[in-house]
Amino acid sequence: MTADDAGSGTAEERGVRDAAAPDGAVRDPGERERAAADAPEEDEPDPIALRLEQLILGAERRYTPFQAARSAGVSVELATRFWRAMGFADIGQAKALTEADVLALRRLSGLVEAGLLSEPMAIQVARSTGQTTARLADWQMDSFLEGLTDPQEIDPQEIGMTRTEIAYPLVELLLPELEEFLVYVYRRQLAAATGRVVQAADDAEMVDRRLAVGFADLVSFTRLTRRLEEEELGELVEAFETTAADLVAAHGGRLIKTLGDEVLYAADDAGIAAEIGLRLIETLTHDETMPELRVGIAFGTVTTRMGDVFGTTVNLASRLTSIAPKNAVLVDGAFAEELGRTGDAPVSEAEAAEQAAAAEKEGEEPPSYRFALQPMWQRPVRGLGVVEPWLLSRRA
């Protein structure tokens, strides 16, 4: 969708400005029709692909971008910005849009007109939704194709249909269920995110919050990419991401993003982040197919935006990961201090020993700590100065 061909009034009323003409002259309708007849025909879409598109979108192609914008009551410029924000390519003035596209434009612009969203916020909504669902759609399609190409699942020759022909009834059956499931998961995630916002101490904390941020990185992944076949590498990455996602969710963290050989997660509580980091190490250590892992965690103010996290704390966690020993978790001083404040780890082993001795003398149970912290040598970290990392482990 582009604004290049936009204008006021109908094409017949204003003529068509010919971009190819040296002076940008306006052609009369008859000349426009003759030029259109002489122009080469566009490639016709594959019939099966077109049927699948109509099935998924629930409507036929009816509008050019200009017509869709006019029907939605928005400017072509704004419609183009929405279209691009959702992640779709410019299509010139091809008749490729449906009634659903018009409705989407009308809804977004209606939120702006009602004052519920500013125009930049509406663009952000379109962009965040587009980016998230684009990855979701690719992910699910890859899974479906893998099932269709697995001879143990479906043998097209036995049923006399090509895999392309199988796709239509498969989508027809799956689409309603997946659509309902998508809405359910979205509402669940929205409820969780809303709960975190409500618990924030003030408005500033909703954007700039104190969080524990952790990176988990597979060791020597680049070397693995040269040694493994593509299919083996894909299976390893999928297994790593699945394991990490399950552990992060199960223990109360949030998976921010996956980067193939690395995952980024966050938690409101330092103890939760520590538990996740150690669990990742412990779980993958017992998996012979997995390379070694290293984890870096930092605690501090983090800027959250469009589902991602930014700031010095995030950079520090990444740097700690790069210098962490194999199958170990390194944390920064602020994280170690937070564990001490919450009682998850002793401030020092000497203090823990004194507390245990005092408790034994009084006939009481000594304090119970979940984690142990060992100070490491101070060292310079690129872009962040000198830091003193701590080695995190479970307390015996």
C-alpha positions as a Markdown table, in Angstrom:
| # | Residue | x | y | z |
|---|---|---|---|---|
| 1 | Met | 0.0 | 0.0 | 0.0 |
| 2 | Thr | 1.5 | 3.4 | -1.0 |
| 3 | Ala | 0.3 | 7.0 | -1.0 |
| 4 | Asp | 1.9 | 7.6 | -4.4 |
| 5 | Asp | -1.2 | 7.3 | -6.5 |
| 6 | Ala | -3.5 | 9.0 | -4.0 |
| 7 | Gly | -5.6 | 12.1 | -4.8 |
| 8 | Ser | -9.0 | 13.7 | -4.2 |
| 9 | Gly | -12.0 | 12.8 | -6.2 |
| 10 | Thr | -12.5 | 9.8 | -8.5 |
| 11 | Ala | -10.1 | 8.9 | -11.3 |
| 12 | Glu | -12.6 | 10.0 | -13.9 |
| 13 | Glu | -13.1 | 13.4 | -12.2 |
| 14 | Arg | -9.5 | 14.3 | -11.9 |
| 15 | Gly | -7.9 | 12.1 | -14.7 |
| 16 | Val | -4.8 | 10.1 | -14.0 |
| 17 | Arg | -1.4 | 11.8 | -13.6 |
| 18 | Asp | 1.0 | 9.8 | -15.6 |
| 19 | Ala | 4.2 | 9.3 | -13.7 |
| 20 | Ala | 5.9 | 8.2 | -17.0 |
| 21 | Ala | 5.0 | 11.4 | -18.8 |
| 22 | Pro | 7.9 | 13.9 | -18.7 |
| 23 | Asp | 5.7 | 16.7 | -17.5 |
| 24 | Gly | 3.4 | 14.6 | -15.3 |
| 25 | Ala | 0.5 | 15.4 | -17.6 |
| 26 | Val | -3.0 | 14.4 | -16.8 |
| 27 | Arg | -4.4 | 11.8 | -19.1 |
| 28 | Asp | -8.1 | 11.6 | -20.0 |
| 29 | Pro | -10.0 | 8.4 | -19.0 |
| 30 | Gly | -10.0 | 7.1 | -22.6 |
| 31 | Glu | -6.2 | 7.5 | -22.9 |
| 32 | Arg | -5.8 | 5.8 | -19.5 |
| 33 | Glu | -7.9 | 2.8 | -20.7 |
| 34 | Arg | -5.9 | 2.5 | -23.9 |
| 35 | Ala | -2.6 | 2.6 | -21.9 |
| 36 | Ala | -3.9 | -0.1 | -19.5 |
| 37 | Ala | -4.9 | -2.3 | -22.4 |
| 38 | Asp | -1.4 | -2.0 | -23.9 |
| 39 | Ala | 0.3 | -2.7 | -20.6 |
| 40 | Pro | 1.6 | -6.2 | -19.9 |
| 41 | Glu | -0.7 | -8.3 | -17.7 |
| 42 | Glu | 0.4 | -8.9 | -14.2 |
| 43 | Asp | 1.2 | -12.5 | -13.1 |
| 44 | Glu | -2.0 | -14.2 | -12.0 |
| 45 | Pro | -1.8 | -15.6 | -8.5 |
| 46 | Asp | -1.7 | -19.4 | -8.1 |
| 47 | Pro | -5.4 | -20.6 | -7.9 |
| 48 | Ile | -4.7 | -22.8 | -4.8 |
| 49 | Ala | -2.8 | -20.0 | -3.1 |
| 50 | Leu | -5.7 | -17.6 | -3.9 |
| 51 | Arg | -8.2 | -20.1 | -2.5 |
| 52 | Leu | -6.1 | -20.5 | 0.7 |
| 53 | Glu | -5.9 | -16.7 | 1.1 |
| 54 | Gln | -9.7 | -16.3 | 0.7 |
| 55 | Leu | -10.2 | -19.1 | 3.3 |
| 56 | Ile | -7.8 | -17.5 | 5.8 |
| 57 | Leu | -8.9 | -13.9 | 5.3 |
| 58 | Gly | -12.6 | -14.8 | 4.9 |
| 59 | Ala | -13.1 | -12.4 | 2.0 |
| 60 | Glu | -12.1 | -11.9 | -1.6 |
| 61 | Arg | -9.8 | -9.2 | -3.0 |
| 62 | Arg | -11.9 | -6.2 | -3.8 |
| 63 | Tyr | -10.0 | -3.0 | -3.2 |
| 64 | Thr | -6.9 | -1.2 | -4.3 |
| 65 | Pro | -5.1 | 0.6 | -1.4 |
| 66 | Phe | -6.6 | 3.9 | -2.5 |
| 67 | Gln | -10.1 | 2.4 | -2.5 |
| 68 | Ala | -9.6 | 0.7 | 0.9 |
| 69 | Ala | -8.4 | 3.9 | 2.5 |
| 70 | Arg | -11.4 | 5.8 | 1.0 |
| 71 | Ser | -13.8 | 3.2 | 2.2 |
| 72 | Ala | -12.3 | 3.2 | 5.7 |
| 73 | Gly | -12.5 | 7.0 | 5.8 |
| 74 | Val | -8.8 | 7.6 | 6.3 |
| 75 | Ser | -6.1 | 9.2 | 4.3 |
| 76 | Val | -3.9 | 7.0 | 2.0 |
| 77 | Glu | -0.9 | 8.3 | 3.9 |
| 78 | Leu | -2.2 | 7.1 | 7.2 |
| 79 | Ala | -3.4 | 3.8 | 5.7 |
| 80 | Thr | 0.1 | 3.3 | 4.2 |
| 81 | Arg | 1.7 | 3.9 | 7.6 |
| 82 | Phe | -0.6 | 1.3 | 9.2 |
| 83 | Trp | 0.1 | -1.2 | 6.4 |
| 84 | Arg | 3.8 | -0.9 | 6.7 |
| 85 | Ala | 3.8 | -0.9 | 10.5 |
| 86 | Met | 2.0 | -4.3 | 10.3 |
| 87 | Gly | 4.9 | -5.5 | 8.3 |
| 88 | Phe | 3.4 | -5.7 | 4.8 |
| 89 | Ala | 5.1 | -4.7 | 1.6 |
| 90 | Asp | 3.9 | -1.9 | -0.7 |
| 91 | Ile | 1.6 | -3.2 | -3.4 |
| 92 | Gly | 1.2 | -0.1 | -5.6 |
| 93 | Gln | -2.5 | 0.1 | -6.7 |
| 94 | Ala | -3.1 | -3.6 | -7.2 |
| 95 | Lys | -6.6 | -4.8 | -6.3 |
| 96 | Ala | -5.4 | -7.0 | -3.4 |
| 97 | Leu | -7.2 | -5.8 | -0.3 |
| 98 | Thr | -10.4 | -7.2 | 1.3 |
| 99 | Glu | -13.2 | -6.0 | 3.4 |
| 100 | Ala | -11.2 | -7.2 | 6.5 |
| 101 | Asp | -8.4 | -4.8 | 5.6 |
| 102 | Val | -10.9 | -1.9 | 5.4 |
| 103 | Leu | -12.4 | -2.9 | 8.8 |
| 104 | Ala | -8.9 | -3.0 | 10.4 |
| 105 | Leu | -8.1 | 0.5 | 9.1 |
| 106 | Arg | -11.5 | 1.8 | 10.3 |
| 107 | Arg | -10.9 | 0.3 | 13.8 |
| 108 | Leu | -7.4 | 1.7 | 14.2 |
| 109 | Ser | -8.3 | 5.1 | 12.9 |
| 110 | Gly | -11.5 | 5.1 | 15.0 |
| 111 | Leu | -9.4 | 4.6 | 18.2 |
| 112 | Val | -7.4 | 7.7 | 17.2 |
| 113 | Glu | -10.5 | 9.7 | 16.4 |
| 114 | Ala | -12.1 | 8.8 | 19.7 |
| 115 | Gly | -9.0 | 9.9 | 21.6 |
| 116 | Leu | -8.3 | 6.5 | 23.0 |
| 117 | Leu | -5.0 | 6.3 | 21.2 |
| 118 | Ser | -2.7 | 8.9 | 19.7 |
| 119 | Glu | -1.6 | 8.4 | 16.1 |
| 120 | Pro | 1.9 | 7.3 | 17.2 |
| 121 | Met | 0.5 | 4.9 | 19.7 |
| 122 | Ala | -1.8 | 3.4 | 17.0 |
| 123 | Ile | 1.2 | 2.9 | 14.8 |
| 124 | Gln | 3.0 | 1.2 | 17.7 |
| 125 | Val | 0.0 | -1.1 | 18.2 |
| 126 | Ala | 0.1 | -2.0 | 14.5 |
| 127 | Arg | 3.8 | -2.6 | 14.6 |
| 128 | Ser | 3.9 | -4.7 | 17.7 |
| 129 | Thr | 1.0 | -6.8 | 16.6 |
| 130 | Gly | 2.4 | -7.3 | 13.1 |
| 131 | Gln | 5.9 | -8.3 | 14.3 |
| 132 | Thr | 4.6 | -10.7 | 16.9 |
| 133 | Thr | 2.0 | -12.4 | 14.7 |
| 134 | Ala | 4.5 | -12.5 | 11.7 |
| 135 | Arg | 6.8 | -14.7 | 13.7 |
| 136 | Leu | 3.9 | -16.7 | 15.1 |
| 137 | Ala | 2.6 | -17.4 | 11.6 |
| 138 | Asp | 6.0 | -18.3 | 10.2 |
| 139 | Trp | 6.6 | -20.6 | 13.2 |
| 140 | Gln | 3.3 | -22.4 | 12.9 |
| 141 | Met | 3.6 | -22.7 | 9.1 |
| 142 | Asp | 7.1 | -24.3 | 9.5 |
| 143 | Ser | 5.6 | -26.8 | 12.0 |
| 144 | Phe | 2.7 | -27.6 | 9.6 |
| 145 | Leu | 5.0 | -28.1 | 6.7 |
| 146 | Glu | 7.3 | -30.3 | 8.7 |
| 147 | Gly | 4.2 | -32.5 | 9.5 |
| 148 | Leu | 3.2 | -32.5 | 5.9 |
| 149 | Thr | 6.7 | -33.6 | 4.8 |
| 150 | Asp | 7.0 | -36.3 | 7.4 |
| 151 | Pro | 6.3 | -39.6 | 5.7 |
| 152 | Gln | 5.2 | -41.1 | 8.9 |
| 153 | Glu | 2.4 | -38.5 | 9.3 |
| 154 | Ile | 1.0 | -38.2 | 5.8 |
| 155 | Asp | 1.7 | -40.0 | 2.5 |
| 156 | Pro | 0.1 | -37.9 | -0.2 |
| 157 | Gln | 0.4 | -40.7 | -2.8 |
| 158 | Glu | -1.8 | -43.0 | -0.7 |
| 159 | Ile | -4.6 | -40.5 | -0.7 |
| 160 | Gly | -4.1 | -39.3 | -4.2 |
| 161 | Met | -3.5 | -35.6 | -3.3 |
| 162 | Thr | -0.5 | -33.3 | -3.5 |
| 163 | Arg | 0.7 | -31.6 | -0.3 |
| 164 | Thr | -0.6 | -28.3 | -1.6 |
| 165 | Glu | -4.0 | -29.8 | -2.0 |
| 166 | Ile | -3.8 | -31.3 | 1.5 |
| 167 | Ala | -3.1 | -27.8 | 2.8 |
| 168 | Tyr | -6.6 | -26.4 | 2.1 |
| 169 | Pro | -8.7 | -28.9 | 4.2 |
| 170 | Leu | -6.0 | -28.8 | 6.9 |
| 171 | Val | -6.2 | -25.0 | 7.2 |
| 172 | Glu | -10.0 | -25.2 | 7.1 |
| 173 | Leu | -10.0 | -27.5 | 10.1 |
| 174 | Leu | -7.2 | -25.8 | 12.1 |
| 175 | Leu | -8.0 | -22.1 | 11.5 |
| 176 | Pro | -11.0 | -21.7 | 13.8 |
| 177 | Glu | -9.4 | -23.6 | 16.6 |
| 178 | Leu | -6.0 | -21.8 | 16.3 |
| 179 | Glu | -7.8 | -18.4 | 16.1 |
| 180 | Glu | -9.7 | -19.1 | 19.4 |
| 181 | Phe | -6.5 | -20.3 | 21.0 |
| 182 | Leu | -4.7 | -17.2 | 19.9 |
| 183 | Val | -7.3 | -14.9 | 21.5 |
| 184 | Tyr | -7.2 | -17.0 | 24.7 |
| 185 | Val | -3.4 | -16.8 | 25.0 |
| 186 | Tyr | -3.5 | -13.0 | 24.2 |
| 187 | Arg | -6.0 | -12.3 | 26.9 |
| 188 | Arg | -4.0 | -14.4 | 29.4 |
| 189 | Gln | -0.8 | -12.6 | 28.6 |
| 190 | Leu | -2.6 | -9.2 | 28.7 |
| 191 | Ala | -4.0 | -10.0 | 32.1 |
| 192 | Ala | -0.5 | -10.9 | 33.4 |
| 193 | Ala | 1.0 | -7.7 | 31.9 |
| 194 | Thr | -1.8 | -5.6 | 33.4 |
| 195 | Gly | -1.2 | -7.2 | 36.8 |
| 196 | Arg | 2.4 | -6.2 | 36.7 |
| 197 | Val | 1.6 | -2.7 | 35.8 |
| 198 | Val | -1.0 | -2.4 | 38.6 |
| 199 | Gln | 1.6 | -3.6 | 41.1 |
| 200 | Ala | 4.1 | -1.0 | 40.0 |
| 201 | Ala | 4.9 | 1.6 | 42.7 |
| 202 | Asp | 4.4 | 4.6 | 40.5 |
| 203 | Asp | 3.8 | 5.6 | 36.9 |
| 204 | Ala | 7.6 | 5.9 | 36.2 |
| 205 | Glu | 8.1 | 2.4 | 37.3 |
| 206 | Met | 5.8 | 1.1 | 34.6 |
| 207 | Val | 8.3 | 2.1 | 32.0 |
| 208 | Asp | 11.6 | 2.2 | 33.9 |
| 209 | Arg | 11.5 | -0.7 | 36.3 |
| 210 | Arg | 13.9 | -2.5 | 38.5 |
| 211 | Leu | 14.2 | -6.0 | 37.2 |
| 212 | Ala | 16.6 | -8.9 | 37.1 |
| 213 | Val | 17.7 | -9.6 | 33.5 |
| 214 | Gly | 19.5 | -12.8 | 32.5 |
| 215 | Phe | 21.2 | -14.1 | 29.3 |
| 216 | Ala | 21.8 | -17.8 | 28.7 |
| 217 | Asp | 24.3 | -18.5 | 25.9 |
| 218 | Leu | 25.3 | -21.8 | 24.3 |
| 219 | Val | 29.1 | -22.2 | 24.3 |
| 220 | Ser | 31.0 | -22.6 | 21.0 |
| 221 | Phe | 27.8 | -22.4 | 19.0 |
| 222 | Thr | 29.6 | -20.9 | 15.9 |
| 223 | Arg | 31.9 | -24.0 | 15.9 |
| 224 | Leu | 28.8 | -26.2 | 16.0 |
| 225 | Thr | 27.2 | -24.5 | 13.0 |
| 226 | Arg | 30.2 | -25.7 | 10.9 |
| 227 | Arg | 30.1 | -29.3 | 12.2 |
| 228 | Leu | 26.3 | -30.1 | 12.3 |
| 229 | Glu | 24.0 | -30.5 | 9.4 |
| 230 | Glu | 21.3 | -27.9 | 9.0 |
| 231 | Glu | 18.6 | -30.2 | 10.2 |
| 232 | Glu | 20.6 | -31.2 | 13.3 |
| 233 | Leu | 21.4 | -27.6 | 14.1 |
| 234 | Gly | 17.7 | -26.7 | 13.8 |
| 235 | Glu | 16.7 | -29.5 | 16.1 |
| 236 | Leu | 19.4 | -28.4 | 18.7 |
| 237 | Val | 18.2 | -24.8 | 18.6 |
| 238 | Glu | 14.6 | -25.8 | 18.9 |
| 239 | Ala | 15.3 | -28.1 | 21.9 |
| 240 | Phe | 17.3 | -25.3 | 23.6 |
| 241 | Glu | 14.7 | -22.7 | 23.1 |
| 242 | Thr | 11.9 | -25.0 | 24.2 |
| 243 | Thr | 13.8 | -26.1 | 27.3 |
| 244 | Ala | 14.6 | -22.4 | 28.2 |
| 245 | Ala | 11.1 | -21.2 | 27.6 |
| 246 | Asp | 9.6 | -24.0 | 29.7 |
| 247 | Leu | 11.9 | -23.3 | 32.6 |
| 248 | Val | 11.6 | -19.6 | 32.5 |
| 249 | Ala | 7.8 | -19.8 | 32.5 |
| 250 | Ala | 7.6 | -22.5 | 35.1 |
| 251 | His | 9.6 | -20.5 | 37.7 |
| 252 | Gly | 7.8 | -17.2 | 37.2 |
| 253 | Gly | 10.1 | -15.4 | 34.8 |
| 254 | Arg | 9.3 | -13.9 | 31.3 |
| 255 | Leu | 11.1 | -14.9 | 28.2 |
| 256 | Ile | 11.9 | -11.7 | 26.4 |
| 257 | Lys | 13.4 | -13.1 | 23.2 |
| 258 | Thr | 15.4 | -16.0 | 21.7 |
| 259 | Leu | 18.4 | -15.5 | 19.4 |
| 260 | Gly | 19.1 | -19.0 | 18.3 |
| 261 | Asp | 22.1 | -19.8 | 20.6 |
| 262 | Glu | 21.0 | -17.3 | 23.3 |
| 263 | Val | 17.9 | -16.5 | 25.3 |
| 264 | Leu | 17.0 | -13.3 | 27.2 |
| 265 | Tyr | 14.7 | -13.5 | 30.2 |
| 266 | Ala | 13.6 | -11.2 | 33.0 |
| 267 | Ala | 12.1 | -11.5 | 36.4 |
| 268 | Asp | 10.7 | -9.1 | 39.0 |
| 269 | Asp | 12.5 | -11.0 | 41.8 |
| 270 | Ala | 16.2 | -11.7 | 42.0 |
| 271 | Gly | 15.6 | -15.1 | 43.6 |
| 272 | Ile | 13.4 | -16.2 | 40.7 |
| 273 | Ala | 16.1 | -15.1 | 38.2 |
| 274 | Ala | 18.8 | -16.9 | 40.1 |
| 275 | Glu | 16.7 | -20.1 | 40.2 |
| 276 | Ile | 16.0 | -20.0 | 36.5 |
| 277 | Gly | 19.7 | -19.5 | 35.7 |
| 278 | Leu | 20.8 | -22.4 | 37.8 |
| 279 | Arg | 18.0 | -24.6 | 36.5 |
| 280 | Leu | 19.1 | -23.9 | 33.0 |
| 281 | Ile | 22.6 | -25.0 | 33.8 |
| 282 | Glu | 21.5 | -28.1 | 35.6 |
| 283 | Thr | 19.0 | -29.2 | 33.0 |
| 284 | Leu | 21.3 | -28.8 | 30.0 |
| 285 | Thr | 24.3 | -30.3 | 31.8 |
| 286 | His | 22.3 | -33.6 | 32.0 |
| 287 | Asp | 21.5 | -33.5 | 28.2 |
| 288 | Glu | 24.3 | -35.1 | 26.3 |
| 289 | Thr | 23.1 | -33.5 | 23.0 |
| 290 | Met | 23.6 | -30.0 | 24.3 |
| 291 | Pro | 26.7 | -27.9 | 24.4 |
| 292 | Glu | 27.9 | -26.2 | 27.6 |
| 293 | Leu | 26.0 | -23.1 | 28.8 |
| 294 | Arg | 26.9 | -19.9 | 30.5 |
| 295 | Val | 24.6 | -17.5 | 32.2 |
| 296 | Gly | 24.9 | -13.8 | 33.2 |
| 297 | Ile | 22.4 | -11.9 | 35.4 |
| 298 | Ala | 22.2 | -8.3 | 36.4 |
| 299 | Phe | 19.8 | -6.3 | 38.5 |
| 300 | Gly | 18.8 | -2.7 | 38.1 |
| 301 | Thr | 16.6 | -0.2 | 36.3 |
| 302 | Val | 15.4 | -1.4 | 32.9 |
| 303 | Thr | 13.5 | 0.4 | 30.2 |
| 304 | Thr | 10.7 | -1.8 | 28.8 |
| 305 | Arg | 9.3 | -1.0 | 25.4 |
| 306 | Met | 7.3 | -3.1 | 22.9 |
| 307 | Gly | 8.0 | -6.3 | 24.8 |
| 308 | Asp | 11.7 | -5.8 | 24.8 |
| 309 | Val | 14.1 | -4.5 | 27.5 |
| 310 | Phe | 16.9 | -1.9 | 27.2 |
| 311 | Gly | 19.4 | -0.1 | 29.3 |
| 312 | Thr | 22.7 | -0.5 | 31.1 |
| 313 | Thr | 21.4 | -3.4 | 33.2 |
| 314 | Val | 20.7 | -5.4 | 30.0 |
| 315 | Asn | 24.1 | -4.6 | 28.6 |
| 316 | Leu | 25.8 | -5.6 | 31.8 |
| 317 | Ala | 24.0 | -9.0 | 31.9 |
| 318 | Ser | 25.1 | -9.6 | 28.3 |
| 319 | Arg | 28.8 | -8.8 | 29.2 |
| 320 | Leu | 28.7 | -11.0 | 32.2 |
| 321 | Thr | 27.5 | -13.9 | 30.0 |
| 322 | Ser | 30.5 | -13.4 | 27.7 |
| 323 | Ile | 33.0 | -13.7 | 30.6 |
| 324 | Ala | 31.2 | -16.4 | 32.6 |
| 325 | Pro | 32.9 | -19.8 | 33.0 |
| 326 | Lys | 31.3 | -22.7 | 31.2 |
| 327 | Asn | 28.3 | -24.2 | 33.0 |
| 328 | Ala | 28.3 | -21.3 | 35.5 |
| 329 | Val | 26.2 | -18.3 | 36.4 |
| 330 | Leu | 27.8 | -14.9 | 36.9 |
| 331 | Val | 25.9 | -12.0 | 38.5 |
| 332 | Asp | 26.7 | -8.3 | 39.2 |
| 333 | Gly | 27.1 | -6.6 | 42.6 |
| 334 | Ala | 23.6 | -5.2 | 42.6 |
| 335 | Phe | 22.1 | -8.6 | 42.0 |
| 336 | Ala | 24.2 | -10.1 | 44.8 |
| 337 | Glu | 23.1 | -7.3 | 47.1 |
| 338 | Glu | 19.4 | -7.9 | 46.2 |
| 339 | Leu | 19.7 | -11.6 | 47.1 |
| 340 | Gly | 21.2 | -10.6 | 50.4 |
| 341 | Arg | 18.4 | -8.1 | 51.1 |
| 342 | Thr | 15.7 | -10.7 | 50.4 |
| 343 | Gly | 17.4 | -13.3 | 52.4 |
| 344 | Asp | 18.0 | -15.7 | 49.5 |
| 345 | Ala | 21.8 | -15.6 | 50.0 |
| 346 | Pro | 24.1 | -14.5 | 52.8 |
| 347 | Val | 25.8 | -11.2 | 52.4 |
| 348 | Ser | 29.1 | -13.1 | 53.0 |
| 349 | Glu | 30.1 | -16.6 | 54.0 |
| 350 | Ala | 31.8 | -15.2 | 57.1 |
| 351 | Glu | 28.5 | -13.6 | 58.2 |
| 352 | Ala | 26.7 | -16.9 | 57.5 |
| 353 | Ala | 29.2 | -18.8 | 59.7 |
| 354 | Glu | 28.7 | -16.3 | 62.5 |
| 355 | Gln | 24.9 | -16.6 | 62.3 |
| 356 | Ala | 25.1 | -20.4 | 62.3 |
| 357 | Ala | 27.4 | -20.4 | 65.3 |
| 358 | Ala | 25.1 | -18.0 | 67.2 |
| 359 | Ala | 22.0 | -20.0 | 66.3 |
| 360 | Glu | 23.7 | -23.2 | 67.5 |
| 361 | Lys | 24.7 | -21.6 | 70.8 |
| 362 | Glu | 21.1 | -20.5 | 71.4 |
| 363 | Gly | 19.8 | -23.9 | 70.3 |
| 364 | Glu | 18.0 | -22.4 | 67.3 |
| 365 | Glu | 17.9 | -23.3 | 63.7 |
| 366 | Pro | 20.5 | -21.3 | 61.6 |
| 367 | Pro | 19.2 | -19.1 | 58.8 |
| 368 | Ser | 18.4 | -21.0 | 55.7 |
| 369 | Tyr | 19.7 | -19.6 | 52.4 |
| 370 | Arg | 19.0 | -20.9 | 48.9 |
| 371 | Phe | 22.0 | -19.6 | 47.1 |
| 372 | Ala | 25.7 | -19.0 | 47.7 |
| 373 | Leu | 27.8 | -16.1 | 46.2 |
| 374 | Gln | 31.5 | -16.1 | 45.7 |
| 375 | Pro | 33.2 | -12.8 | 44.7 |
| 376 | Met | 35.4 | -13.0 | 41.6 |
| 377 | Trp | 38.3 | -10.8 | 40.5 |
| 378 | Gln | 37.4 | -7.3 | 39.4 |
| 379 | Arg | 37.8 | -6.8 | 35.7 |
| 380 | Pro | 37.1 | -4.2 | 33.0 |
| 381 | Val | 34.1 | -4.8 | 30.9 |
| 382 | Arg | 33.9 | -3.1 | 27.5 |
| 383 | Gly | 31.7 | 0.0 | 27.6 |
| 384 | Leu | 30.8 | -0.4 | 31.3 |
| 385 | Gly | 34.1 | 0.1 | 33.2 |
| 386 | Val | 35.4 | -2.1 | 36.0 |
| 387 | Val | 32.9 | -4.6 | 37.5 |
| 388 | Glu | 33.1 | -7.1 | 40.3 |
| 389 | Pro | 31.2 | -10.3 | 39.2 |
| 390 | Trp | 30.0 | -12.9 | 41.7 |
| 391 | Leu | 29.7 | -16.6 | 41.0 |
| 392 | Leu | 26.3 | -17.9 | 41.9 |
| 393 | Ser | 25.7 | -21.4 | 43.1 |
| 394 | Arg | 23.3 | -23.4 | 45.2 |
| 395 | Arg | 23.9 | -23.5 | 48.9 |
| 396 | Ala | 24.6 | -27.0 | 50.2 |
